[in-house]
Amino acid sequence: MTIAAEGIVAFDFAALSARERYKIMIGTVVPRPIALVTTLDEAGRVNAAPFSFFGCLSSDPAIVGLGVEYRPDGTRKDTGANIEARGEFAVNIVSGALLHPMNVCAVPFPAGVDEIAEAGLTLRPGHRIGVPSIAEAPASLECRLHSLLTIGESRQIVLGEIVGAQFHAGAIDERLHVDPQVLDALGRMGGHGYATTRDRFDLPTMDEAEHRQRNRRD
């Protein structure tokens, strides 16, 4: 850490450890949407795990991205291995009601333990893919693997193309407007922190003429 100027603290990321970079990133890029990802292993068993290194990257084609870190012992997590093997996964949006079940799905259970059962969740069949989604999730995005990129020695970037979606009744209308109150999505903050999306406001985008007119009024 250096003092770059009065009131400014600067960091050279090349001089930081991986843990230090992680702490800065998760405290700065907030709130992050949470993907509770369901996959199938080679035996057809369902795996569920939450990821907050997640976001929308493109709408045409419809692409979402996941950052899947390896386990501390250097082995791959089930999610990444299952996606590569089967080429499909579902992103289940985490609502307020799913906070504690999601946290159960983050427990590092031994292989073969059913996270869905441990969390008290149920499954619904996929609409466009063979992987089921979580029935309690207000929205689920069904994805096929677009590409997989290995970053460094401990992380994979998964790009998935959305080929289908399922919503609870009332979560989306005929104009394809998603109701944020019904979605009740949670966001990830730094440390052990979470945020809700219940404090919202609208701000229409302006064109240049509106901007100039607003400046004249001010």
Secondary structure, 3 states (H helix, E strand, C coil): CEEEECCEEECCHHHCCHHHHHHHHHHHCCCEECEEEEEECCCCCEEEEEECCEEEEEECCEEEEEEEECCCCCCCCHHHHHHHHHCEEEEEECEHHHHHHHHHHCCCCCCCCCHHHHCCCCEECCCCCCCCEECCCCEEEEEEEEEEEEECCCEEEEEEEEEEEEECCCCECCCCCECHHHHCEEEECCCCCEEECCCCCCCCCCCHHHHHHHHHHC
